[in-house]
């Protein structure tokens, strides 16, 4: 999209803000309301793809339903010469990934302030049956006043619209996906909670808990490897704050926070003096009814690796303007 073009004669393109898997985002100027806006345009090569158009329109409809100061506002939805577009609030600032890199180590009070705003937005989405599915620092914006705005609900799914078992492809960044998401299993609101735990880990330590040479190797760690202790990277992290990370990222769904409200309540008191001597949180011990012996463990691992390779499809990170 060239600079100067006015979409529907109203939104004049200024410059590109980024490119994603299914849409490109531009900074534009609203000629009627005289303000800067962000315009998301479905890629031209997808203009005849009915599934992509439905997904794009679902994003718009889902966001319009949401009412929270920490979710990017939607101003307009339309079509111009066959191009599907979505006009959103323009957030002038930086994403959380860059904010962490620029300001680390973050003060714990600041970490909690940011996380409280994120939880508020996710709670609102979940109350409407919407799972974000791609929560990561790159999709969390901070404006110049430090206010949080969550964006990119492009792969959010309204629970009422389609079953959560349809997960043949996995979208999102592998560093933040839940174990069940990595396996291609059922995705629930607790999958978002897992991602929130990873984001909290990164705000506290300045790094992600798992890394590897390939997406598959990282995904394997999400559901096989024990969550590293944030305090092993930064010893002065309060145990009560580390416990929130451990609780949110529990492998077993029965151990993980059941909903965002539980995580909010825990976060609200984590720096209270009465919690200074809190013991380390540990998942409940799950005892199998009988010990299962795998005849060839390494064959099982190889099979899982092959399945994960088919399952995982990583959404490209948007290009920086």
Residue pairs with C-beta under 8 A, 6 or more apart in sequence:
1 13
1 16
1 24
1 26
1 41
2 13
3 13
3 14
3 15
4 12
4 13
5 12
5 13
6 12
6 13
6 31
7 13
7 28
7 39
7 41
7 80
7 83
7 85
8 78
8 80
8 85
9 31
10 30
10 31
10 32
11 28
11 29
11 30
11 31
11 37
11 39
11 76
11 85
11 87
12 28
12 29
12 31
13 26
13 27
13 28
13 39
14 26
14 27
14 28
14 29
14 36
15 26
15 27
15 321
16 24
16 25
16 26
16 27
16 319
16 321
17 25
17 26
17 27
17 38
17 318
17 321
18 24
18 25
18 318
18 319
18 320
18 321
19 25
19 316
19 318
19 319
20 152
20 154
20 315
20 316
20 318
21 154
21 171
21 315
21 316
22 42
22 43
22 46
22 52
22 55
22 56
22 154
23 40
23 41
23 42
23 43
23 56
23 86
23 154
24 40
24 41
24 43
25 38
25 39
25 40
25 41
25 318
26 38
26 39
26 40
26 41
27 36
27 37
27 38
27 39
27 90
27 321
28 36
28 37
28 38
28 39
28 87
29 35
29 36
29 37
30 36
30 37
30 75
30 87
35 90
36 90
36 92
37 75
37 87
37 88
37 89
37 90
38 72
38 87
38 88
38 89
38 90
38 91
39 85
39 86
39 87
39 88
40 85
40 86
40 87
40 88
41 83
41 84
41 85
42 52
42 53
42 56
42 83
42 84
42 85
44 83
46 52
46 53
47 53
47 82
47 83
47 84
53 84
55 154
55 155
56 84
56 86
56 154
57 77
57 84
58 156
58 158
58 161
59 86
59 153
59 154
59 156
60 74
60 77
60 86
62 128
62 130
62 153
62 156
62 158
63 71
63 72
63 74
63 88
63 153
64 74
64 77
65 128
65 130
66 124
66 125
66 128
66 130
67 124
68 120
68 121
68 123
68 124
69 120
69 147
70 117
70 118
70 120
70 121
70 147
70 148
70 149
70 150
71 121
71 124
71 125
71 149
71 150
72 88
72 89
72 91
72 141
72 149
72 150
72 151
73 88
73 89
74 86
74 87
74 88
74 89
75 87
75 88
75 89
76 86
76 87
77 85
77 86
77 87
78 84
78 85
78 87
79 85
88 151
89 149
91 141
91 142
91 143
91 149
91 151
92 143
92 144
93 141
93 142
93 143
93 144
94 102
94 141
94 142
95 137
95 138
95 139
95 140
95 141
95 142
96 114
96 137
96 138
96 140
96 141
96 142
96 148
96 199
96 203
97 136
97 137
97 138
99 137
99 142
100 106
100 137
100 202
100 203
100 206
101 206
104 206
105 206
105 234
106 114
106 203
106 204
108 204
108 237
108 238
108 241
108 271
109 271
111 200
111 203
111 204
111 241
112 241
112 267
112 270
112 271
113 146
114 142
114 148
114 203
115 196
115 199
115 200
115 203
115 267
116 264
116 267
116 268
117 147
117 148
118 140
118 148
118 150
118 196
118 199
119 196
119 260
119 263
119 264
119 267
120 264
121 148
121 150
122 132
122 135
122 150
122 192
122 196
122 260
123 260
123 261
123 264
125 131
125 132
125 153
125 156
126 189
126 192
126 259
126 260
128 158
129 158
129 159
129 160
130 153
130 156
130 157
130 158
130 159
131 156
131 157
131 159
131 164
131 187
131 188
131 189
131 191
131 192
132 139
132 150
132 153
132 156
132 192
132 195
133 155
133 156
133 157
133 171
133 172
133 181
133 187
133 191
133 192
134 152
134 154
134 155
134 156
134 171
134 172
134 173
134 176
134 315
135 150
135 176
135 192
135 195
135 196
135 199
136 172
136 173
136 175
136 176
136 195
136 199
137 199
137 202
138 173
138 317
138 318
139 150
139 151
139 152
140 148
140 149
140 150
140 151
140 199
141 148
141 149
141 150
141 151
142 148
142 149
143 149
155 171
155 172
155 315
157 164
157 187
164 186
164 187
164 188
165 186
167 181
167 184
167 185
167 186
167 187
168 184
168 311
169 311
169 313
170 177
170 181
170 182
170 184
170 311
170 312
170 313
171 313
171 314
171 315
172 181
172 314
172 315
173 314
173 315
173 317
174 182
174 215
174 218
174 219
174 222
174 312
174 314
175 198
175 208
175 210
175 211
175 218
176 195
176 198
176 199
176 208
177 191
177 194
177 195
177 219
177 222
178 187
178 190
178 191
178 194
178 195
178 222
179 194
179 222
179 223
179 251
180 186
180 187
180 188
180 191
180 223
180 253
181 187
181 191
181 194
182 219
182 220
182 222
182 223
182 308
182 311
182 312
183 223
183 308
183 311
184 307
184 311
188 253
189 259
189 260
190 253
190 256
190 257
190 258
190 259
192 260
193 248
193 256
193 257
193 259
193 260
193 263
194 248
194 249
194 256
196 248
196 260
196 263
197 244
197 245
197 246
197 247
197 248
197 249
198 208
198 209
198 249
200 244
200 245
200 248
201 208
201 209
201 227
201 230
201 245
201 249
202 208
204 230
204 234
204 237
204 241
204 242
204 245
205 230
205 233
205 234
205 237
206 233
207 233
209 227
209 228
209 249
210 218
210 221
210 222
210 225
211 218
212 218
212 220
212 221
215 312
215 314
216 305
216 308
216 309
216 312
219 308
219 312
220 304
220 305
220 308
223 251
227 245
227 246
227 249
229 242
229 246
230 237
230 241
230 242
230 245
231 237
231 239
231 242
238 270
238 271
238 275
238 276
239 278
239 279
239 280
240 269
240 270
240 271
240 272
240 275
240 276
240 278
241 270
241 271
242 280
242 281
243 266
243 270
243 278
243 280
243 281
244 263
244 266
244 267
244 270
246 280
246 281
246 282
247 255
247 256
247 257
247 263
247 266
247 281
248 256
248 257
248 263
249 256
250 256
250 283
251 283
252 283
252 286
254 284
255 283
255 284
257 263
257 266
269 275
294 300
